[in-house]
Amino acid sequence: MNKEIKIQHGSGGSLTSKLVQNIFYKHFNNPYLLEAHDSARLPGVHGRLAFTTDSYVINPLQFPGGNIGKLAVCGTVNDLAMSGARPLYISCGFIIEAGFSMELLEEIVRSMAETAKEAGVIVVTGDTKVVEKGNADKLFINTSGIGEIPAGIEICGQNARPGDAVIVSGTLGDHGIAVMLQRQQLQFQSSVKSDCAPLNGLVSDMLKECPGIHVLRDATRGGLATILNEIASQSQVGIELAGSEIPVKEEVQGICEVLGLDPLYLANEGKLLAVVPEDKLQNVMRVMHAHPYGRDAKVIGRIVDKPEGKVFVKSAIGGRRIVDVMTGDPLPRIC
């Protein structure tokens, strides 16, 4: 087998067939995919469907805690989970630059397969394109996903109500800092790793305890600040955060201070935000703390009546600062 991707690997001929057989079928092995139809033929589901798609162009392709493949599966699984859906099936499309390492491609595909197995989803269809050297930046991946929303689940950004608790599932900014340090080769002695993880198991446990969760979001590009502002605007409520309760690792906070960054705006790939009725808070926190991806969950604030559409942080001495929507992008190609 070739050590590098050649332009002929995207031609649809014998090299394409060998690439599909030796890497994609090898790691995504399942009967739906191996039927090799133009469309995957899948068992029917009952109730409502959730469908999502996203493209991943992260630079660098590998980073502490993950790579573009793991990120692609986690991102799609998490988008489905935030609607309350049980993720079922994933597609994946690869745009590969000629000259790309075959060994690295297989490593990325293997990590996708391992992450899909952890999340309980199946990669059932896909596509491979190869472009000339210089016409792409190594590798881009598109994934789409289908999930089933159980009856009685109504999660939406418009559902936040005054008195609701605001929860995050763990520390903020880990992914953004891990990728930034890897990309810029900054001279920090750092052990920070990306938090990249599939969250559907955590969400499933939360919904079993409280089917009436009002809002779920994963705090990816734009970070926690951006999604909080979206929720405040959609629900026409205010969101009051307790600054001392927002969880950030000491190492991440220190790097942010040196670089002039705010952890509230940094991307996360394995953290969720939940808006939960106050009377269900303790039960939800109990199941979150029992799950590996929620053990550091904290209540960071409350939904309030006013100011409508605004997010603010309250300090320990009673001061308030507005948390605005992010302008610009502190780190392009973060996912």
ZAKOLSE-271685 format. One line per field, with one value per residue (C-alpha): residue number from 1; x, y, z. Coordinates in steps of 0.1 Angstrom, whole numbers. Last residue first. Layout:
N
vexdren NUM  ...;
east X  ...;
north Y  ...;
up Z  ...;
//
This chain:
335
vexdren 335  334  333  332  331  330  329  328  327  326  325  324  323  322  321  320  319  318  317  316  315  314  313  312  311  310  309  308  307  306  305  304  303  302  301  300  299  298  297  296  295  294  293  292  291  290  289  288  287  286  285  284  283  282  281  280  279  278  277  276  275  274  273  272  271  270  269  268  267  266  265  264  263  262  261  260  259  258  257  256  255  254  253  252  251  250  249  248  247  246  245  244  243  242  241  240  239  238  237  236  235  234  233  232  231  230  229  228  227  226  225  224  223  222  221  220  219  218  217  216  215  214  213  212  211  210  209  208  207  206  205  204  203  202  201  200  199  198  197  196  195  194  193  192  191  190  189  188  187  186  185  184  183  182  181  180  179  178  177  176  175  174  173  172  171  170  169  168  167  166  165  164  163  162  161  160  159  158  157  156  155  154  153  152  151  150  149  148  147  146  145  144  143  142  141  140  139  138  137  136  135  134  133  132  131  130  129  128  127  126  125  124  123  122  121  120  119  118  117  116  115  114  113  112  111  110  109  108  107  106  105  104  103  102  101  100  99  98  97  96  95  94  93  92  91  90  89  88  87  86  85  84  83  82  81  80  79  78  77  76  75  74  73  72  71  70  69  68  67  66  65  64  63  62  61  60  59  58  57  56  55  54  53  52  51  50  49  48  47  46  45  44  43  42  41  40  39  38  37  36  35  34  33  32  31  30  29  28  27  26  25  24  23  22  21  20  19  18  17  16  15  14  13  12  11  10  9  8  7  6  5  4  3  2  1;
east -125  -103  -97  -94  -82  -91  -121  -137  -164  -175  -210  -209  -205  -216  -198  -213  -200  -214  -183  -180  -183  -215  -210  -235  -255  -281  -311  -336  -319  -338  -360  -332  -318  -292  -255  -224  -237  -208  -200  -165  -177  -196  -176  -168  -204  -214  -211  -236  -261  -260  -261  -293  -309  -298  -312  -346  -365  -345  -355  -324  -304  -275  -242  -220  -183  -163  -152  -145  -137  -124  -147  -154  -117  -108  -75  -47  -19  -3  -37  -50  -20  -26  -63  -55  -30  -54  -81  -112  -146  -170  -181  -162  -177  -213  -232  -265  -284  -312  -342  -356  -356  -338  -316  -305  -299  -277  -258  -251  -239  -214  -200  -195  -171  -171  -166  -176  -198  -221  -257  -286  -318  -350  -343  -378  -367  -349  -333  -334  -325  -293  -282  -288  -269  -239  -239  -243  -213  -187  -153  -127  -114  -82  -51  -33  1  19  55  49  72  45  46  18  -2  3  -1  -33  -47  -43  -55  -88  -95  -90  -110  -136  -136  -166  -202  -215  -248  -272  -301  -336  -353  -364  -371  -350  -371  -362  -328  -347  -350  -385  -381  -415  -411  -375  -355  -338  -304  -289  -254  -233  -196  -173  -135  -107  -71  -37  -44  -61  -51  -14  -10  -38  -72  -83  -120  -134  -171  -190  -217  -227  -204  -222  -229  -225  -205  -176  -177  -178  -148  -128  -138  -128  -95  -89  -97  -71  -44  -52  -48  -15  -2  -13  6  -8  10  -22  -45  -74  -111  -128  -166  -181  -216  -229  -257  -275  -272  -299  -315  -319  -312  -278  -272  -273  -247  -226  -225  -215  -187  -175  -171  -153  -131  -119  -110  -93  -70  -72  -61  -29  -32  -32  -46  -30  -51  -87  -107  -137  -171  -205  -238  -269  -301  -325  -354  -388  -407  -399  -368  -365  -336  -310  -302  -270  -272  -250  -249  -217  -235  -203  -215  -248  -231  -205  -167  -158  -121  -113  -140  -123  -86  -78  -111  -117  -81  -80  -112  -98  -66  -87  -107  -129  -103  -97  -68  -54  -43  -19  -21  12  28  13  0;
north 229  258  269  306  315  348  352  385  400  377  384  405  396  427  434  435  445  428  422  385  396  393  383  396  382  403  395  410  429  415  386  363  329  317  312  290  257  233  201  187  150  156  138  108  105  104  142  146  122  141  175  166  155  186  209  194  220  248  240  233  253  231  240  214  206  182  203  237  269  300  330  326  317  354  360  385  361  361  361  333  312  316  308  277  265  272  252  272  266  295  297  329  348  341  344  362  355  379  368  371  334  336  366  351  318  333  354  323  305  333  336  299  296  314  282  252  255  226  236  222  241  234  201  186  149  152  121  101  133  138  102  105  138  122  93  118  138  125  139  166  182  192  187  212  198  230  243  273  283  289  265  286  256  233  262  274  239  231  266  264  228  235  267  259  234  211  202  238  245  274  272  282  310  330  307  293  276  296  279  246  212  196  159  142  115  105  124  100  108  114  127  145  146  167  162  184  171  185  222  221  230  229  193  184  173  139  133  106  100  84  61  41  53  38  54  41  71  49  30  63  75  43  45  81  73  46  71  95  69  56  91  94  63  72  105  133  138  147  168  149  160  134  129  112  99  92  71  67  97  97  131  156  185  189  152  157  185  164  134  157  174  142  124  153  160  124  126  160  149  143  151  171  181  165  180  214  233  224  222  202  204  201  184  178  158  152  128  127  96  60  49  30  6  20  16  37  56  50  14  -2  -30  -28  5  -9  -42  -26  -21  16  7  -17  -3  31  21  -9  -12  25  31  0  10  45  30  8  36  64  90  102  78  89  122  102  98  88  56  35  0;
up 150  162  126  136  171  187  163  158  181  209  222  254  290  310  342  377  411  442  463  452  415  394  358  332  303  285  264  289  317  335  345  358  348  374  377  377  391  387  370  377  376  344  317  340  351  388  392  364  381  413  397  379  411  429  402  396  417  402  366  345  320  309  294  279  279  257  227  244  226  244  250  287  292  285  267  274  265  300  318  295  303  340  337  318  344  372  355  349  367  369  405  416  387  398  365  360  328  317  298  263  257  223  234  267  250  223  249  269  238  230  265  270  241  207  189  211  243  239  245  265  274  294  311  315  310  344  358  326  308  328  322  285  284  300  275  246  257  232  243  233  265  248  270  292  305  299  301  280  251  225  196  179  168  198  224  206  203  240  250  230  241  278  278  305  333  338  330  331  350  348  373  364  384  355  325  297  270  239  234  230  246  243  253  258  232  226  199  175  159  125  120  94  92  70  72  59  54  43  38  4  -32  -26  -36  -60  -45  -33  -26  -3  6  34  46  77  105  135  168  204  217  227  194  175  194  186  149  147  164  137  109  123  126  91  77  96  81  46  49  27  -6  -25  -2  13  14  35  40  70  76  111  125  158  182  209  206  235  211  227  220  183  184  208  184  155  174  190  157  140  170  171  135  137  165  203  238  230  194  160  128  136  125  126  93  105  86  103  97  119  118  147  141  157  167  158  139  107  101  77  40  34  1  -30  -19  -6  14  36  52  65  75  98  95  101  108  79  56  58  57  35  16  10  0  -22  -40  -46  -60  -83  -98  -83  -91  -56  -48  -82  -67  -46  -8  7  20  -8  0;
//
